[in-house]
């Protein structure tokens, strides 16, 4: 499956971050799921003469394994595509960088999280900068080359949020269409019917299971792994209890643990951590499960209709693109109390928190704000105003500290 050339003209939110890293670090690693557009991004965006090697080519992979200097030893800067196929090449890069440190010397892509792969013993600490490329946001698909308006909201006083969102000319959109096409460039931009997208997603899953996954770790039973993926696609937005999942799919819990790790390493699922002031407690609390691409999750679920958790997932995917394209780190969490009060997402930026609630309904009500109020009382001055994203047209302060806004005004 190849992304057609017409897509090359669309800008990505990660472009500025990629160029900034190339101007600073000798190795830049762009990772993300297959077919998110990594190869297109690095081949079209980066100026100047670069040698390009794809480790999908068996001859190139063999050369990388046996004679890495053939790949890395030229005068021109080097781009290496799909580094997870020969992670040992990273050791040769480290030696080369230690001999001659030059910004932008190596640009690497990978369809797996290298820092989570057991086969990767070399982190390139101090030599490499890592950048994630997620499926395309709504604004990227529209040609704006960005995620939602999170940065503008963070930068402005809370009192200006209403003006910021109301002055933009945003057209209403049915979020379910965005969910069904997902963010992979081919089904999102080129395939017009549900049947065409279903054929593409089916081919994507087969390629992942039969080739890409086996490069990371052998799977003893592909039917069992498919069943796990389907169960995971039906649990979007739920607390991840691996013992319950193991019972549902009739697979031993250690196997479920390993396979979920593979899905995460491959950038297919996301485990969203809980927020707590005590950072140790964050590691203890169960994460919530989401998918990197809602279109793929809907396909795996067997044709389920988009529902509230899928809208949550769309918002999270947009937040991930925004977070990973900025230099200053922001953290994303959910919040839940022992009594069951819950806030869908919390942006943690420096020492400030922004709680976000998602409602897949057109009429936001005061009763929808109760958990947001509980959160703001709990964290006091650390919490900024809250956002209540919904599917209707209301853009107004429901209370002095909770702004109701249509989802498309932000995403």
Buried (B, 14 or more C-beta within 10 A) or exposed (E): EEBEEEBBEBBBBBBBBBBBBBEEBBBBBBBBBBBBBBBBBBBBBBEEEBEBBBBEBEEBBEBBBEEBEEBBEEEEBBBBBBBBBBBBBBBBBBEBBEEEEEEBBBBBBBBBBBEEBEEBEBEBEEBBBBBBBBBBBBBBBEEEBBBBBBBBBBEEEBEEBBEBBEEEEBEEBEBBEBBBBBBBBBBBBBBEEBEEBBEBBEEBBEBBBEEBBEBBBEBEEEEBBBBBBBBBBBBBBBBBEBEBBBEBBEBEEEBBEEBBBBBBBBBBBBBBBBBBEEEEEBEEBBBBBBBBBBBBBBBBBEEBEBBBBBBBBBBBBBBBBBBBBBEEEBEBBBBBEEEEBBBBBBBBBEEBBBBBBBBBEEEBEEEBBEBBBBBBEBBEEEBBBBBBBBBBEEBEBBBEBBBBBBBBBBB
